């Protein structure tokens, strides 16, 4: 009798059997395709197991040329999608998991992989494309100086033996970049990963190939795709503003924001790949295809829409993209060039044309004041746009005293404010002025977007100090440093370095990336920096352009900080952070105009807090102040908006409320927003007068006076919980009846309890304890504050008490960004208590009202040190009086 010998699951015999079965397949059709798919999957499992346990598996794989059988099966499958998908998955698993270097070299040799890469798959089948791109990405992970040679074709273009051959074909790269703008996000991500893996291969031939035609057009197409995504994003922002409740619209907007963020990081990764010419090329494309023709002109109001060539986006979207770009990109020439673009005179947006009908042009028509980053794809050097050849020898009569500059700045700021409020014709001359004008807009989204740009520019370490100073946002510590160096060097001559001592070499000589024929000293000509005789350059009698720009920025930030009604919390925090960078020294004197603004805003914010002391959330105000103090201090020390500022593009997520709504939820949000404003202004006062602020707010302890009604009548408890036993006689309990369910009245006692040396107080309803006479069990608890006792008009024995929400007001109140979550407001509750007679009901109302007033006074005692004029406020008032006296 014959017995079949059983094969082990993972054995060489099993692998041989699978290979033999695969060789017997001559054509793939519907009857055997499932068998072929399962065989391919099993071979992949055996190859991974053999790589880890038995090297003879791969020896057999090479000996029988299984890779050749794979290609044959693919050709015989008549483009059957299931077989193609399984084959791609099998090879991806083998290549991705195999560890033997010898095995990797075999897999990549003999053109097997290249033939698969160039095979005409049916990409109309989504699953085939997904596995194909995954297959290419898996291969790219294994690329290095040794393995890359298996995927390229070269030819010898020189008879000199020392010169390397030229790469004429690189299918892995060429085929992948065809899908860079595919509609499926996972495909686009895989292509980006693959290309970055290629750029990181330290091989001169590969670097030359990616910079050669026709594949070099990938980079201009990439930035053009980014530009189109930016325009689409602007349309989605407008659509979401019209339909803020539409979940599909919000979903598309969030996906577009994420896509643009990924593209910007991808562009930055390309520039950081270590290929100098590629860095330079990407900088040129971003500047000439995105920033200068689209983002910079979009900051200014559109006068002639036809001149924009359809490339205009809204100021909100433009500022968001600029902030993200300058936050992500750290390449010095590009960041400097973007900043210089903010300083150019306002011009119509340039039109981007096509070269030879092939693709977008790499050059655009720009303002003659701003040099163009020239094309270097062919290594040629084109001259940049002509700059003004001579500097002004003297600033005109605007070189005046600091107060005069401040007054002029205040006048310009007022014009911007009137422009924003009245929608009149813009008086703005440059993108920088337009950026500042948005700080004074009533729309907090525009305000925050403008602040994001200033913060990201100031935080970008690659940005040149000269441009920071020209923009008016050079930190005070850096100015002191430069002034100290200038003082140590003495008076300057024509040969001596200027205050900003950057070398006059080309950018490309400094960082192997940049702007050909464009020197750092050209920035001085471009931004119209005042001559050396001005104080900013070391001489003269009065301030110049840079001083005026600083004064304009300070005035705009101060007016934003002191705006009524106040802006959102993030705007206050970021304006405060910027002021802290520009004015970190308390000895810096502010003008009377700025002092008056700050003092008026602080008093108004203090009045808002005092009003809240008589409302339904007065008992939690000290705790909220302590919490918001910590949050504000952290925000002033380090801005967090840059981590994710995308919410400026999203509709507000807080539910709206009707005008005149006095529910506890609405009042609580108003209270929390008022505290945010008060705390921010309070800390800024300390900062501007003393250079720092207390780590914690100064609060007092409530004084329990003998005549205090809470002490005289209220029940003192250390903890308040349902089920707690209380002394009814000690708490002056008031008997009444209540029904929490229809037809089920219960006899209860109304009491008021409070904590010792604390303003927190509660209303209690307790029932008699049968076992102990004069004691009761607490059944229901509610806050005393906001209860608003009221006797029913039709039933004088009924007392109505409003019960506020048990949850504190949302920490997002007063903020523009709420983390994408919609805050639901809870409806207020109500107790209706029935007393035995009208007199008892009236006495209960009077007693509860007195206790509420007493609680409000206790909270005011706690906040007294914070609400009284602080040393910072007093010093500011004294300084204002001193300045006023000296002027008189």
C-alpha positions in Angstrom: 0.0 0.0 0.0 1.2 3.5 -0.9 1.1 6.2 1.7 1.4 9.9 0.8 4.2 11.6 2.6 3.0 14.7 4.4 5.0 17.9 3.7 5.7 20.3 6.6 4.0 23.7 6.4 7.3 25.7 6.1 9.8 23.4 4.4 11.9 23.3 1.3 9.8 20.5 -0.1 6.7 22.7 0.2 8.4 25.6 -1.6 9.5 23.2 -4.4 5.9 21.9 -4.7 4.6 25.5 -4.9 7.1 26.4 -7.6 6.2 23.3 -9.6 2.6 24.1 -9.5 3.3 27.6 -10.7 5.4 26.3 -13.6 2.4 24.1 -14.8 0.3 27.2 -15.2 0.4 28.1 -18.9 -2.5 30.6 -19.0 -4.4 32.4 -16.3 -8.2 32.5 -16.6 -11.2 32.6 -14.3 -10.9 28.9 -13.4 -7.4 29.0 -12.0 -6.8 32.6 -11.0 -7.7 31.9 -7.4 -5.2 29.0 -7.3 -2.5 31.3 -8.8 -3.2 34.0 -6.3 -3.0 31.6 -3.3 0.3 30.1 -4.7 1.9 33.5 -5.0 0.8 34.4 -1.4 2.3 31.1 -0.1 5.6 31.6 -1.9 5.9 35.0 -0.2 5.3 33.5 3.2 7.9 30.8 2.6 10.5 33.3 1.4 10.2 35.4 4.5 10.3 32.3 6.8 13.4 31.0 4.9 15.2 34.4 5.2 14.9 34.1 9.0 15.4 30.4 9.4 16.9 28.6 6.4 19.0 30.3 3.7 18.6 27.3 1.3 15.1 28.7 0.6 16.5 31.6 -1.3 19.2 29.5 -3.0 16.4 27.4 -4.5 14.5 30.7 -5.4 17.6 31.9 -7.4 18.4 28.4 -8.9 14.9 28.0 -10.3 14.6 31.6 -11.4 11.3 32.1 -9.7 11.3 35.8 -10.5 11.2 34.9 -14.2 8.1 32.7 -13.5 6.5 35.7 -11.8 6.9 37.8 -14.9 5.6 35.0 -17.1 2.6 34.6 -15.0 1.9 38.4 -15.2 2.2 38.3 -19.0 0.0 35.2 -19.2 -2.7 36.7 -16.9 -4.0 38.9 -19.6 -3.9 41.9 -17.1 -6.1 40.0 -14.6 -6.4 42.5 -11.8 -6.4 39.9 -8.9 -3.3 38.2 -10.2 -1.5 41.5 -10.7 -2.5 42.8 -7.3 -1.2 39.5 -5.6 2.0 39.6 -7.5 2.7 43.2 -6.5 1.8 42.4 -2.9 4.0 39.3 -2.9 7.1 41.2 -4.2 6.4 44.1 -1.8 6.3 41.7 1.2 9.5 39.9 0.0 11.5 43.1 -0.7 10.2 44.9 2.4 10.9 42.1 4.9 13.9 40.2 3.6 17.2 41.0 5.5 19.9 39.3 3.4 21.9 41.8 1.4 22.7 39.0 -1.1 19.0 38.3 -1.6 18.3 42.0 -2.2 20.9 42.2 -4.9 19.5 39.2 -6.6 16.0 40.5 -6.6 17.0 43.8 -8.0 19.3 42.3 -10.7 18.5 40.9 -14.2 16.0 43.8 -14.9 13.2 41.8 -13.2 12.1 44.8 -11.1 12.5 47.3 -13.9 10.3 45.2 -16.2 7.7 45.1 -13.5 7.9 48.9 -13.0 7.4 49.6 -16.7 4.7 46.9 -17.2 1.4 48.4 -18.5 -0.8 47.7 -15.5 -4.5 48.5 -15.7 -4.5 51.5 -13.3 -8.2 52.0 -13.9 -8.5 49.4 -11.2 -7.9 51.3 -7.9 -6.5 48.4 -6.0 -3.9 47.7 -8.7 -2.7 51.3 -8.5 -2.6 51.3 -4.7 -0.4 48.1 -4.7 1.8 49.4 -7.5 2.6 52.6 -5.7 3.2 50.7 -2.5 5.5 48.4 -4.5 7.5 51.3 -5.8 7.7 52.9 -2.3 9.0 49.6 -0.8 11.8 49.5 -3.4 12.8 53.1 -2.7 13.3 52.3 1.0 16.1 49.9 -0.1 17.8 52.5 -2.3 21.5 53.4 -1.5 24.6 54.1 -3.5 25.0 50.4 -4.3 21.4 49.3 -5.0 20.4 52.3 -7.1 22.6 51.2 -10.0 20.1 48.3 -10.6 17.4 50.7 -11.5 19.2 53.1 -13.9 20.4 53.0 -17.4 23.5 55.0 -18.3 25.6 56.0 -21.3 29.2 57.2 -21.5 29.2 60.8 -22.7 32.9 61.4 -22.2 36.0 59.6 -23.2 37.6 60.6 -19.9 37.6 57.5 -17.7 37.4 59.5 -14.4 34.0 61.0 -15.3 30.9 59.1 -14.4 28.4 58.0 -17.0 25.2 59.9 -17.5 21.9 58.5 -16.4 19.5 58.4 -19.3 16.7 56.3 -17.7 15.4 55.8 -14.1 12.0 54.1 -14.4 11.4 53.9 -10.7 11.5 57.7 -10.4 10.0 58.6 -13.8 7.0 56.3 -13.4 6.3 57.4 -9.8 6.2 61.1 -10.4 3.4 60.6 -13.0 1.0 60.1 -10.0 2.1 63.1 -7.9 -1.2 64.9 -8.3 -3.4 61.8 -8.2 -6.8 62.3 -6.6 -6.2 59.6 -4.0 -4.2 61.1 -1.0 -2.5 57.8 -0.2 -1.0 57.6 -3.7 0.3 61.2 -3.4 1.9 60.5 0.0 3.6 57.4 -1.4 5.0 59.3 -4.3 6.4 62.0 -2.0 8.0 59.3 0.2 9.6 57.7 -2.8 11.0 60.9 -4.3 12.5 61.9 -1.0 14.2 58.5 -0.7 15.6 59.1 -4.2 16.9 62.6 -3.3 18.6 61.3 -0.2 20.7 58.9 -2.2 24.2 60.3 -2.2 24.9 59.7 -5.8 26.0 62.4 -8.2 24.5 60.8 -11.3 21.1 60.5 -9.6 21.3 64.2 -8.5 22.1 65.2 -12.1 19.3 63.1 -13.5 16.5 64.6 -11.3 17.8 68.1 -12.4 17.7 67.2 -16.1 14.9 67.5 -18.7 12.2 66.3 -18.9 11.9 65.1 -15.2 13.1 68.5 -13.8 9.7 69.9 -14.8 8.3 67.9 -11.9 9.3 70.6 -9.5 7.6 73.4 -11.3 4.5 71.2 -11.7 4.6 70.5 -8.0 4.6 74.2 -7.0 1.9 74.9 -9.6 -0.1 72.1 -8.0 0.5 73.7 -4.6 -0.7 77.0 -6.0 -3.9 75.5 -7.5 -4.5 73.7 -4.1 -4.2 77.1 -2.4 -6.7 78.7 -4.8 -9.1 75.7 -4.2 -8.6 76.2 -0.5 -9.7 79.8 -0.7 -12.9 78.7 -2.5 -13.6 76.1 0.2 -13.1 78.7 2.9 -15.7 80.9 1.3 -18.1 77.9 0.8 -17.7 76.9 4.5 -18.4 80.4 5.6 -21.7 80.3 3.7 -22.7 76.9 5.1 -21.0 76.5 8.5 -23.3 73.7 9.5 -22.5 71.5 6.4 -20.4 68.6 7.6 -19.3 67.5 4.1 -18.1 71.0 3.3 -16.2 71.2 6.6 -14.7 67.8 5.9 -13.4 68.9 2.4 -12.0 72.1 3.9 -10.1 70.2 6.6 -8.8 67.7 4.0 -7.6 70.6 1.9 -5.8 72.2 4.9 -4.1 69.0 5.7 -3.1 68.5 2.0 -1.5 72.0 1.8 0.3 71.4 5.1 1.7 68.1 3.7 2.8 69.8 0.5 4.6 72.6 2.3 6.5 70.1 4.5 7.3 68.1 1.4 8.7 71.1 -0.3 10.8 71.9 2.7 12.0 68.3 2.8 13.1 68.6 -0.8 15.0 71.8 0.0 16.7 70.1 2.9 17.7 67.0 0.9 21.3 68.3 0.4 21.2 68.9 -3.3 22.3 72.5 -3.8 20.9 73.1 -7.2 17.6 71.5 -6.2 17.4 73.7 -3.2 17.9 76.7 -5.4 15.4 75.5 -8.0 12.7 74.9 -5.4 13.3 78.3 -3.8 12.9 79.9 -7.2 9.7 78.1 -8.0 8.1 78.8 -4.7 8.9 82.5 -5.0 8.1 83.0 -8.6 5.1 80.7 -8.9 3.4 81.0 -5.5 4.6 83.8 -3.2 5.2 86.7 -5.5 2.3 86.3 -8.0 -0.3 85.0 -5.6 0.3 85.4 -1.9 1.9 88.8 -1.7 -0.5 90.6 -4.0 -3.5 89.0 -2.3 -2.6 90.9 0.9 -3.6 94.2 -0.8 -7.1 95.1 -1.9 -7.9 94.2 -5.5 -8.3 97.2 -7.7 -8.3 95.5 -11.1 -9.3 91.8 -10.9 -8.3 91.2 -14.5 -4.7 92.1 -13.7 -4.5 89.2 -11.3 -4.8 86.6 -14.0 -7.2 84.5 -11.9 -4.5 83.9 -9.2 -6.0 86.1 -6.4 -7.0 84.6 -3.1 -8.6 86.2 -0.1 -6.4 88.1 2.4 -7.3 85.6 5.1 -6.1 82.6 3.0 -3.0 84.5 1.8 -1.9 85.3 5.4 -2.6 81.8 6.5 -0.4 80.4 3.7 2.3 82.9 4.3 2.4 82.1 8.0 2.6 78.4 7.4 5.2 78.8 4.7 7.5 81.0 6.9 6.9 78.7 9.8 7.9 75.6 7.9 10.6 76.7 5.6 14.0 77.6 7.1 16.0 78.3 4.0 17.5 81.7 4.4 17.4 83.1 0.9 13.7 82.2 0.3 12.6 83.5 3.7 14.5 86.7 3.1 13.0 87.0 -0.3 9.5 86.6 1.0 10.1 89.3 3.6 11.5 91.6 1.0 8.3 91.0 -1.0 6.3 92.4 1.9 8.2 95.6 1.6 7.8 96.3 -2.1 5.3 98.9 -3.3 1.9 97.5 -4.1 1.6 96.3 -7.7 -0.9 94.3 -9.7 -0.4 90.6 -9.4 1.8 89.2 -12.2 0.5 86.9 -14.8 2.2 83.4 -15.0 2.5 82.2 -18.6 3.6 79.0 -20.2 6.9 78.4 -21.9 6.7 76.7 -25.3 3.2 75.5 -24.4 4.7 72.8 -22.2 4.2 74.0 -18.7 4.1 76.9 -16.3 6.8 79.5 -16.7 9.5 79.6 -14.1 9.6 83.4 -14.3 6.9 86.0 -13.7 6.6 89.7 -14.2 7.2 91.3 -10.9 7.5 94.8 -9.6 10.7 96.5 -10.9 11.6 97.2 -7.3 12.0 93.5 -6.4 14.7 91.3 -8.0 13.5 88.1 -9.5 15.0 84.7 -8.5 16.4 83.7 -11.9 16.2 80.4 -13.7 19.2 78.1 -13.2 18.0 74.8 -14.6 20.4 75.1 -17.5 23.2 76.7 -15.4 22.8 80.0 -17.1 22.9 83.2 -15.1 20.3 85.8 -16.1 20.5 89.3 -14.7 18.0 90.2 -12.0 15.7 93.1 -12.3 17.4 96.4 -12.0 17.5 97.9 -8.5 17.6 101.6 -7.8 21.2 102.4 -8.3 21.6 105.1 -5.7 20.6 105.3 -2.1 18.9 108.5 -0.8 21.6 110.6 0.8 19.2 112.1 3.3 15.7 111.3 4.6 13.5 114.3 4.0 11.7 116.4 6.6 10.1 113.2 8.1 13.4 112.8 10.1 11.9 114.1 13.4 11.8 113.4 17.1 10.4 110.1 18.4 7.1 111.8 19.5 6.6 113.2 16.0 7.2 109.7 14.5 4.8 108.3 17.0 2.1 110.9 16.1 2.5 110.2 12.4 2.3 106.5 13.1 -0.9 107.0 15.1 -2.3 109.0 12.2 -1.6 106.3 9.7 -3.0 103.7 12.1 -6.2 105.7 12.5 -6.5 105.9 8.7 -6.2 102.1 8.5 -8.8 101.7 11.2 -11.2 104.0 9.4 -10.5 102.1 6.2 -11.3 98.7 7.8 -14.5 100.0 9.4 -15.9 102.1 6.5 -14.8 99.9 3.6 -13.5 103.0 1.8 -10.7 103.1 -0.8 -7.5 101.7 0.7 -4.7 104.2 1.6 -2.3 101.2 1.8 0.9 101.4 -0.2 2.7 98.1 0.5 1.9 94.5 1.4 3.5 95.2 4.8 1.0 98.1 5.5 -1.8 95.9 4.4 -0.6 93.2 6.8 -0.7 95.7 9.6 -4.1 97.1 8.6 -5.6 93.6 9.2 -4.5 93.9 12.9 -7.1 96.6 13.3 -9.9 94.7 11.5 -13.1 93.8 13.4 -12.9 90.2 12.1 -10.8 88.3 14.6 -9.9 85.7 11.9 -8.1 88.4 9.9 -6.5 89.7 13.1 -5.2 86.3 14.0 -4.0 85.5 10.5 -2.0 88.7 10.4 -0.5 88.0 13.9 0.5 84.5 12.7 2.5 86.0 9.9 4.3 88.4 12.2 5.0 85.7 14.8 6.3 83.2 12.2 8.6 85.8 10.7 9.9 86.7 14.1 10.4 83.1 15.1 12.2 82.1 11.9 15.9 82.1 12.7 16.8 82.2 9.0 15.3 85.6 8.5 18.0 88.3 8.3 18.0 90.9 11.1 18.1 93.7 8.6 14.8 92.7 7.1 13.3 92.2 10.6 14.3 95.7 11.3 12.9 97.0 8.0 9.6 95.2 8.8 9.6 96.9 12.2 9.7 93.6 14.3 13.4 93.3 15.2 13.4 92.1 18.8 14.8 94.7 21.3 17.5 92.4 22.5 18.9 92.0 19.0 18.8 95.8 18.5 20.7 96.3 21.7 23.2 93.7 20.6 23.8 95.4 17.2 24.0 98.9 18.8 26.5 97.6 21.3 28.7 96.2 18.5 28.4 99.5 16.6 29.4 101.4 19.7 32.4 99.2 20.2 33.5 99.7 16.6 33.1 103.4 16.8 31.9 105.7 14.1 31.6 104.1 10.7 33.3 105.0 7.5 32.7 103.9 4.0 34.9 100.9 4.4 33.6 99.9 7.8 30.8 97.3 8.2 27.3 98.6 8.9 25.1 97.9 11.9 24.0 94.6 10.3 27.3 93.0 9.4 26.2 90.4 6.9 29.0 89.8 4.4 28.3 91.2 0.9 28.8 87.9 -0.9 26.1 86.3 -2.9 23.6 84.2 -1.1 24.6 81.2 -3.1 28.2 81.5 -1.8 26.9 81.5 1.8 24.5 78.6 1.8 24.9 77.0 -1.6 21.3 78.1 -2.3 19.8 81.3 -3.3 19.5 84.2 -5.6 22.1 84.7 -8.3 23.4 88.2 -8.8 21.6 89.4 -5.6 23.7 90.6 -2.7 22.6 91.1 0.9 23.5 94.8 0.5 20.9 95.0 -2.3 18.3 94.6 0.4 19.4 97.9 1.8 18.7 99.6 -1.5 15.4 97.7 -2.0 13.8 98.4 1.4 14.8 102.1 1.2 16.7 102.0 4.5 17.6 105.4 5.6 21.2 106.6 5.0 24.0 106.3 7.5 23.4 109.7 8.9 20.1 108.6 10.5 20.1 107.3 14.1 19.4 103.7 13.0 22.6 103.8 11.0 24.7 105.5 13.6 24.3 109.2 13.1 21.9 112.1 12.4 19.3 113.9 14.4 16.1 112.0 14.0 14.6 108.6 13.3 14.2 107.2 9.8 12.1 104.6 7.9 12.9 101.7 10.2 12.1 103.7 13.3 8.8 104.7 11.8 8.0 101.1 10.9 8.7 100.0 14.5 6.4 102.7 15.7 3.7 101.6 13.3 3.9 98.0 14.5 3.8 99.1 18.2 0.8 101.3 17.6 -1.1 98.6 15.8 -0.4 96.0 18.5 -1.3 98.5 21.3 -4.6 99.4 19.6 -5.3 95.7 19.1 -4.5 95.0 22.7 -6.8 97.8 23.8 -9.7 97.3 21.3 -13.2 97.5 22.5 -15.0 95.2 22.2 -11.9 93.1 22.9 -10.5 90.6 20.3 -10.4 86.9 20.9 -8.0 85.5 23.5 -5.5 84.2 21.0 -5.1 87.6 19.5 -4.5 89.2 22.9 -1.9 86.6 23.8 0.0 86.9 20.5 -0.1 90.6 20.5 1.2 90.5 24.0 4.0 88.1 23.0 5.0 90.4 20.1 5.1 93.4 22.4 7.2 91.5 24.9 9.7 90.8 22.1 9.8 94.4 20.9 9.7 96.0 24.4 11.3 93.5 26.8 12.9 96.3 29.0 10.7 98.1 31.5 12.8 101.3 31.2 11.5 101.8 27.7 9.1 104.7 27.9 5.7 104.5 26.2 4.1 107.6 24.6 1.2 109.2 26.4 -1.1 108.0 23.6 -0.1 104.4 24.2 -0.3 104.7 28.0 -3.8 106.2 27.7 -4.9 103.4 25.5 -3.6 100.7 27.8 -5.0 102.4 30.9 -8.5 102.8 29.4 -8.6 99.2 28.2 -7.5 97.9 31.6 -10.2 99.9 33.4 -12.9 98.7 31.0 -11.8 95.1 31.5 -11.8 95.6 35.3 -15.4 97.0 35.1 -16.5 93.9 33.1 -15.2 91.7 35.9 -16.9 93.8 38.6 -20.2 93.3 36.7 -19.7 89.6 36.7 -19.5 89.6 40.6 -23.3 90.1 40.8 -24.1 87.4 38.3 -24.6 83.6 38.4 -21.0 82.5 38.2 -19.4 84.9 40.8 -18.4 82.0 43.1 -16.1 80.4 40.5 -14.4 83.7 39.4 -11.3 83.3 41.7 -10.7 79.8 40.5 -11.1 80.8 36.9 -8.8 83.7 37.3 -6.1 81.4 38.7 -6.6 79.0 35.8 -6.5 81.7 33.1 -3.5 83.3 34.7 -1.5 80.2 34.1 -2.7 79.8 30.6 -2.1 83.5 29.7 1.4 83.4 31.2 2.3 80.4 29.2 0.9 82.0 26.0 2.9 85.2 26.5 6.1 83.2 27.1 5.7 81.0 23.9 3.0 81.3 21.3 1.1 78.1 20.6 -0.9 79.2 17.6 1.8 78.3 15.2 1.5 74.6 16.1 -1.8 74.6 14.3 -3.4 77.9 13.1 -5.7 76.3 10.6 -8.8 77.1 12.7 -8.7 80.7 11.4 -10.0 79.2 8.1 -12.8 77.2 9.8 -16.2 78.5 10.8 -16.8 79.2 14.4 -17.8 76.0 16.3 -19.4 77.6 19.3 -23.2 77.6 19.1 -24.7 81.0 18.6 -27.2 82.4 21.1 -30.1 84.8 20.7 -29.5 88.5 21.6 -30.5 89.1 25.2 -30.0 85.5 26.3 -29.3 85.5 30.0 -29.0 81.7 30.5 -26.2 80.6 32.8 -24.3 79.0 30.0 -24.2 82.2 28.0 -23.4 84.3 31.0 -20.6 81.8 31.9 -19.0 82.1 28.5 -19.2 85.9 28.8 -17.6 85.7 32.3 -14.7 83.5 31.1 -14.0 85.7 28.1 -14.0 88.8 30.3 -11.5 87.1 32.6 -9.2 86.3 29.7 -9.1 89.9 28.6 -8.6 91.2 32.1 -5.8 88.8 32.9 -4.0 89.5 29.6 -4.1 93.3 30.2 -3.2 92.9 33.8 -0.1 90.9 33.0 0.9 93.2 30.1 0.7 96.2 32.5 3.1 94.4 34.9 5.3 93.4 31.9 5.6 96.9 30.4 6.3 98.6 33.8 8.4 96.0 35.6 9.7 93.7 32.9 8.0 90.6 34.3 4.7 89.5 36.0 3.8 87.5 39.1 3.7 83.7 38.7 0.4 83.5 40.4 -2.4 86.1 40.8 -2.5 87.9 44.1 -5.8 86.9 45.9 -7.0 87.5 49.4 -8.8 85.2 51.8 -12.5 86.0 52.6 -13.1 87.5 56.0 -15.9 85.9 58.0 -17.4 88.8 59.9 -19.8 88.0 62.8 -22.7 89.7 61.1 -22.2 87.7 57.9 -25.6 86.1 57.1 -23.8 83.0 55.8 -22.2 82.4 59.2 -25.3 83.4 61.1 -27.8 81.3 59.1 -25.7 79.0 56.8 -24.5 75.5 57.5 -20.7 75.2 57.6 -19.5 72.0 55.9 -16.1 70.7 54.9 -17.6 68.6 52.0 -21.0 68.6 50.4 -22.3 65.4 48.9 -25.7 63.8 48.4 -26.4 61.5 51.3 -24.5 63.6 53.9 -26.2 63.9 57.3 -26.7 67.5 58.4 -28.0 69.2 61.5 -31.3 70.9 60.6 -31.3 73.2 63.6 -27.8 74.5 63.0 -28.6 75.2 59.4 -31.8 77.1 60.1 -33.7 74.7 57.9 -36.9 76.0 56.2 -39.6 73.4 55.7 -41.3 73.2 52.3 -42.5 70.7 49.7 -41.1 69.8 46.3 -42.1 67.5 43.4 -39.4 66.3 41.0 -41.9 64.0 39.4 -45.5 64.6 38.6 -47.8 63.6 41.5 -45.0 62.8 43.8 -44.5 65.6 46.4 -41.9 65.2 49.1 -41.5 67.1 52.4 -38.0 68.6 52.5 -36.0 71.3 54.2 -34.2 74.2 52.4 -30.7 75.0 53.7 -27.7 77.0 52.6 -24.2 75.5 53.2 -20.8 77.1 52.7 -17.2 76.1 53.2 -15.0 77.7 55.8 -12.8 80.6 54.5 -14.2 80.1 51.0 -16.8 81.9 48.9 -18.3 78.6 47.6 -21.9 78.1 48.8 -24.8 75.7 48.0 -28.5 75.3 48.3 -29.5 71.9 49.9 -32.7 70.0 50.0 -32.7 67.5 52.9 -35.2 65.0 54.2 -35.9 64.0 57.9 -33.8 61.2 59.3 -36.2 58.9 61.2 -33.5 57.5 63.4 -32.2 60.9 64.6 -34.4 63.8 65.6 -33.4 67.2 64.2 -31.1 65.7 61.5 -31.7 65.2 57.8 -30.1 63.5 54.8 -29.1 65.7 51.8 -31.0 64.6 48.7 -30.3 67.4 46.2 -27.5 70.0 45.9 -27.3 73.2 43.7 -25.1 76.3 43.6 -26.3 79.3 45.5 -25.0 81.8 43.0 -27.4 82.6 40.2 -30.4 81.0 41.8 -32.4 84.2 41.4 -35.2 83.5 44.0 -38.6 84.7 42.8 -42.1 84.3 44.3 -44.7 83.1 41.8 -47.2 85.8 40.8 -50.2 83.6 40.9 -49.2 81.4 43.8 -47.6 83.5 46.5 -46.6 80.4 48.5 -44.4 79.1 45.6 -40.7 80.1 45.4 -38.9 79.6 42.1 -35.1 79.1 42.1 -33.0 78.9 38.9 -30.4 76.2 38.9 -27.4 76.8 36.7 -25.5 74.2 34.7 -23.4 71.9 36.9 -20.4 72.3 34.5 -18.1 75.2 34.5 -18.0 77.5 31.5 -16.0 76.1 28.6 -12.3 76.9 28.6 -12.7 77.8 24.9 -15.0 80.7 25.7 -13.5 83.9 24.3 -11.3 81.9 22.0 -11.5 81.7 18.2 -10.1 78.1 18.0 -12.0 75.4 19.9 -10.1 72.4 18.7 -12.8 71.5 16.2 -15.4 70.4 18.9 -18.8 72.1 19.1 -19.7 73.2 22.6 -23.2 72.4 23.6 -24.9 74.7 26.0 -27.0 73.1 28.8 -30.4 74.4 29.6 -30.9 75.9 33.1 -32.8 73.9 35.7 -35.5 75.1 38.1 -36.8 74.3 41.6 -40.3 75.2 42.6 -40.7 75.0 46.4 -44.1 75.2 48.1 -44.2 76.7 51.6 -46.9 76.5 54.2 -47.8 80.2 54.0 -47.0 83.3 52.1 -44.9 84.8 54.9 -42.6 81.7 55.0 -42.2 81.9 51.3 -41.3 85.6 51.4 -38.8 85.1 54.2 -37.1 82.3 52.3 -36.8 84.6 49.3 -35.3 87.4 51.3 -32.9 85.1 53.1 -31.6 83.5 49.9 -31.2 86.9 48.3 -29.2 88.2 51.3 -27.0 85.1 51.1 -26.3 85.7 47.4 -25.3 89.3 48.1 -23.1 88.2 50.9 -21.4 85.6 48.7 -20.8 88.3 46.0 -19.1 90.5 48.7 -16.9 87.6 49.8 -15.7 87.1 46.2 -15.0 90.8 45.9 -12.8 90.6 49.0 -10.9 87.7 47.4 -10.3 89.7 44.2 -9.6 93.0 45.9 -5.8 92.9 45.5 -6.3 92.2 41.8 -9.0 94.7 41.1 -7.4 97.6 43.1 -4.9 99.7 41.2 -1.8 97.6 40.9 1.8 98.9 41.3 2.1 98.5 37.5 -1.0 100.6 36.9 0.1 103.2 39.4 3.5 103.5 37.8 2.0 103.8 34.4 -0.4 106.6 35.7 2.6 108.3 37.3 4.5 108.2 34.1 1.6 109.5 32.2 1.2 112.4 34.7 5.0 113.0 34.5 5.0 113.2 30.7 1.9 115.4 30.8 3.5 117.8 33.3 6.8 118.0 31.3 4.9 118.7 28.1 2.9 121.4 29.8 
